[in-house]
């Protein structure tokens, strides 16, 4: 609710960091300038929509975020990461658009967090868990408050300190993710047909996961800091299993 959102926004700088895992950098002050990349096989968007229809009230985004949660669990199981025995969860930072409806240019982006449990009794429960979190985020003032708080900090702090603060805050979370809805029909560029769309993004964090839908297909990509995971295909391979 309102009070919870305000408290969480103000407490962001002092909230505890995620527990150690193979996906999380242990030292955010020495972020690598290198990245390893991987891309999963495409999955039909219609297949994702069918799952959403079987779970009334859920969205395509809920399903895709849950699929990533389940892929992370399988990845951690494959490498026998000790975090699975801790009973703890990890968090994913993701962008929230604050751009007003009808405004075509410019970015106004806040961020929010999804908590990824590392054990679910069923695949369906993973989707319902994500839906519940997203429903809370949609009515929470937390993303907006954090947006203005960060802008205030950016104006007050010297640039050299601002970088340290940014790395400190990013270092609390395990991964970042974003999901972009692309055109659902073939596009053309200078007369040539665009066969595929996907993207990789750099961020001062162990792993960045990106999802984009284009022409009825969903593509999942991973950009990882080799210090955390130098073989990101070990994660992306689980996206379609």
Helices and strands as residue ranges (DSSP letters): H 2-11, G 12-14, G 28-30, E 36-39, E 43-44, H 45-54, H 60-78, G 82-85, E 90-97, E 109-116, H 123-139, H 142-156, H 159-170, E 175-181, E 187-189, E 192-194, E 207-214, E 217-224, H 233-236
